[in-house]
Amino acid sequence: MKKEKWRWIFLVSIVVVSFLFILSVRTILSPFILAFILAYLLEPVVESLVKRGAGRKSAIAIVFVGILGSIGLLVFFIIPMLYIELSKLTLVLPSTLQTLEQLIQDFRTNFRATGLPNQVVSALDEHLGEGESFLVNWLEEFLDNLPKLLASMSFLVLSPVIAIYLLADWKRLQVGFLRIVPQRKRVAWQRVIQDISHVVRSFIRGNLTVAIIVGILSGVGVKLMGMDYALLIGVICGVFDLIPYFGPLIGAVPAVLLGLIESPFMAIKVAIVILIVQQLEGSIISPKLMGDSVGLHPLWIIFALLAGGEIAGFWGMLFSVPIAAIIRVLIRHIYFWLVSPEIKRES
C-alpha cells in the first residue's frame, strides 16, 4: 500500500513539473505537437504495410516519401499560388471595403424609408451599424492574419522529421507509457487506450478526408464560375469544414465576401456553389466516409461545439468533438469498472 502511495505521488509530481515546463517552452511546441499527431495518425498505415510483408523501417520509409511528396506539393505549388492570390487581394482590398461600407449604408438608408415604427427602425439600424463594423473589422483582421499563418507554416516543416523518429520508436513509447500503470491494471488501461484511439483516429481521418474533398470541390466549383480567388476559397471552406455543423456556415461568410470583391453577382454564384457542395457533403460524402465515427448524439455534438467555442474560440470548436468522444469512452469504462463488482456479486 505504501509503495502504491509513493507511485501516485511520483506520477503527480512528474505531471505537475512537466506541465510547468511545457508552459515555459510553449512557443516552440507547435512542430512537436503536429509531429505527434502525424505519427499517431500514420501508425496504422505503417502497421498495415508491415502486415503486408514490409519491414517496419521500409514501411516508415514509404510513409516518409509520401509525406515529403505532400510537403513538396504544398511548398512549390499551393503556397506560392495562395501568396499570388493574397497579393492581388491586398491591392483591391481598400476600394472593396469602401464599396462594402457603401452597400451597407445604402441598405440602411432604404431600410429607414420602409415606414416601420421609429423605435423598430432605430433598434434595427443600431444593430445593422454594429454588424457593419464587425463585418469590416473581421474581414480586415482575417486577411491580415492569413499571410502570417502561411508564413508560420515554414516552421512546421520540422514536424515530419520528428514524426518519423516517433514512428520508429512508437512501440517502445507505448510500452513505456503502460509501465507507468500498475501491472494488474495494464490490460484495462490498454483497452481504454485502444477504444480512445479507435474513436479519435476514425474521427480525425474521416474529418480530414471530408474537409479536403469539400475544399477541392469548392475551389474547383468557384473557379469554373470565373472566380479569381478560387484556391483561397477552397482553403477557407476546407479548414472551416473541420468543424461539424457550424463550420460550413462560418466558412461560407469569408468565401461569399471574397466573391463580393469581384461583384454582387459573383458573390451569389459563390454562395450557390458552396450550398451545392455542402448538400453533397451532407447527403453523400460524410455518410460514406464518416458514418457514426464518434458515437455521439447530434445534440451532444452541438453542445460540445458551443461549449468549446465559448471556452477557446475556433480551436475549442475544432477539438471539442474528439474531446467529447474521449470523455464518453472514459465514462463508459469507469461505469463498467464501478458496476462490474456488483454484477459478479449478483451472479
Buried (B, 14 or more C-beta within 10 A) or exposed (E): EEEEEEEEEEEEEEEEEEEEEEEEEEEEEBBBEBBBEBBBBBBEBBBEBBEEEBEBEEBBBBBBEEBEEEBEEBEEEBBEEBEEBBEBBEEEBEEBBEBBBEEBEEEBEEEBEEEEEEEEBEEBBEEBEEEBEEBBEEBEEEBEEBBEEBEEEEEBEBBBEBBBEBBBEBEEBEEEEBEEBEEEEEEEBBEBBEBBBBBBBBBBBBBBBBBBBBBBBBBBBBBEBEBBBBBBBBBBBBBBBBBBEBBBEBBBBBBBBBBBBBEEEBBBBBBEBBEEBBEBBEEEBBEEBBEEBBBBEEEBBBBBBBBBBEEEEBEBBBBBBBBBBBBBBEEEBEEEEEEEEEEEEEE
